[in-house]
Amino acid sequence: MGFFHDHYILETHKTIQEISEVLGRIVAAPQIFRVLRPREPFEGRYDADGFTLRRSTRKQNPFRPRVRGVYERSGKVTVIDLRMGVSVPGLVLAGLAVAVFVSTSIERLFRPGTAWVEAVVMPLTMLALIILFLAIWFNAEAVFALDGLAKSLDAKVKAPESGREIKP
């Protein structure tokens, strides 16, 4: 698992047409506001070349990985180049958190009577914990998305560098 990004290869014996039919059953149209969780496990868009989707949840979590896949038929196997990453709103949110912590640390550092530990160590520790929490959250969501896609497409998951099969 990467730190806010992942790259995998899915191999399936399904044709691109069959993959499109499966995606038609498991991918809902994206919605900005939602009250109920959709029946489909994913939301996003797909076409004959690939897809962009994320797991469906009732909550709008910016740290759910955006999954991008590109199909390529190679003999009897369809290879899907799969990349996962944090969405732009998630990156903006993380950037704002870093900016708030840095500005708070700088302001406390120049305040008279402030201890060095209070001004620097505490905010940086909190920032590191937040980043760690978000990384764990992202990786958990990435595993759920990868496992759901692999099962739905009856695909094997492989590492792109080595080509060896991995279990999500």
C-alpha positions in Angstrom: 0.0 0.0 0.0 1.2 3.5 -0.8 1.0 6.6 1.2 -2.1 8.2 -0.3 -1.7 6.5 -3.7 -1.6 2.9 -4.9 -1.0 1.1 -8.3 -2.2 -2.4 -9.1 -2.9 -4.6 -12.1 -6.1 -6.6 -12.4 -6.3 -9.5 -14.8 -9.6 -11.1 -15.7 -10.8 -13.4 -18.4 -13.8 -11.2 -19.0 -14.0 -9.2 -22.2 -14.3 -5.5 -22.2 -18.0 -5.8 -23.0 -18.5 -8.1 -20.0 -16.6 -5.7 -17.8 -18.8 -2.9 -18.9 -21.9 -5.0 -18.1 -20.6 -5.8 -14.6 -19.7 -2.1 -14.0 -23.2 -1.2 -15.1 -24.5 -3.3 -12.2 -22.1 -2.2 -9.5 -21.5 1.5 -10.3 -24.0 4.2 -9.5 -24.0 7.8 -10.9 -22.0 10.1 -8.6 -24.2 12.3 -6.3 -23.2 15.4 -4.3 -25.9 14.9 -1.6 -27.3 11.6 -0.5 -29.5 10.5 2.3 -29.4 6.8 1.8 -26.5 4.6 0.8 -27.0 3.4 -2.8 -27.5 -0.3 -3.6 -24.4 -0.2 -5.8 -21.0 -0.7 -4.0 -19.4 2.0 -6.2 -20.2 5.4 -7.7 -18.5 7.0 -10.7 -18.3 6.8 -14.4 -17.1 4.2 -16.9 -16.9 3.8 -20.7 -15.2 1.5 -23.2 -11.7 2.7 -22.3 -11.8 2.6 -18.5 -13.5 4.0 -15.4 -13.1 6.5 -12.5 -15.0 5.5 -9.4 -15.0 5.4 -5.6 -16.7 3.2 -3.0 -20.3 4.2 -2.2 -20.9 5.4 1.3 -23.6 7.5 2.9 -21.0 10.0 4.1 -19.0 12.2 1.8 -15.5 11.4 2.9 -12.8 13.2 0.8 -10.2 10.6 1.8 -12.0 7.7 0.0 -9.6 6.7 -2.8 -10.5 7.7 -6.3 -10.0 4.5 -8.4 -9.0 4.9 -12.1 -8.8 1.9 -14.3 -7.8 1.6 -18.0 -8.6 -1.7 -19.9 -6.4 -3.4 -22.4 -7.3 -6.8 -24.0 -4.2 -9.0 -24.3 -5.0 -12.4 -25.8 -7.6 -14.1 -23.7 -7.0 -11.8 -20.7 -8.1 -8.3 -20.1 -5.6 -6.3 -18.1 -6.8 -3.3 -16.1 -4.2 -0.8 -15.0 -5.6 0.4 -11.7 -4.5 3.5 -9.8 -5.9 4.8 -6.6 -5.3 8.2 -5.1 -6.8 10.8 -2.8 -9.1 13.2 -4.5 -8.3 16.9 -4.9 -10.7 18.0 -2.1 -8.9 15.5 0.2 -5.5 16.9 -0.7 -6.8 20.5 -0.1 -8.2 19.5 3.3 -4.8 17.9 4.3 -3.0 21.0 3.0 -5.2 23.3 5.1 -4.6 21.2 8.2 -0.8 21.5 7.7 -1.1 25.2 7.2 -3.2 25.7 10.4 -0.7 23.7 12.4 2.3 25.5 11.0 0.8 28.9 11.5 -0.2 28.0 15.1 3.3 26.8 15.8 4.9 30.0 14.5 2.5 32.2 16.4 3.1 30.3 19.7 6.9 30.4 19.1 6.9 34.2 19.2 4.5 34.6 22.0 6.3 35.7 25.2 6.5 33.0 27.9 5.7 30.1 25.7 7.7 26.9 26.2 9.5 25.4 23.2 7.7 22.1 23.7 4.3 23.8 23.7 5.2 25.9 20.6 6.8 23.2 18.4 6.6 19.7 19.7 2.9 19.5 20.5 1.6 20.9 17.2 4.0 18.7 15.2 3.0 15.6 17.2 -0.7 16.3 16.6 0.0 16.9 12.9 1.9 13.6 12.6 -0.9 11.8 14.3 -3.5 13.3 12.0 -1.5 12.4 8.9 -1.0 8.8 10.3 -4.7 8.5 10.9 -5.6 9.7 7.4 -3.0 7.3 5.9 -4.5 4.4 7.8 -8.0 5.5 6.8 -7.0 5.8 3.1 -5.3 2.4 3.1 -8.3 0.7 4.7 -10.7 2.3 2.1 -8.2 1.3 -0.7 -8.3 -2.4 0.4 -12.1 -2.4 0.5 -12.3 -0.9 -3.0 -9.6 -3.2 -4.4 -11.2 -6.3 -2.9 -14.7 -5.2 -4.1 -13.5 -4.6 -7.7 -11.5 -7.8 -7.9 -14.4 -9.9 -6.7 -16.9 -8.2 -8.9 -14.7 -8.6 -12.0 -13.5 -12.1 -11.1 -10.0 -10.7 -11.4 -6.5 -11.5 -10.0 -4.7 -8.6 -8.3 -1.1 -8.3 -9.2 1.7 -6.0 -8.2 2.8 -3.8 -11.2 6.5 -4.1 -10.6 6.9 -7.8 -10.0 3.7 -9.2 -11.6 3.2 -11.5 -8.7 -0.3 -12.1 -7.5 -1.3 -10.5 -4.2 -4.3 -10.8 -1.9 -6.1 -7.5 -1.0 
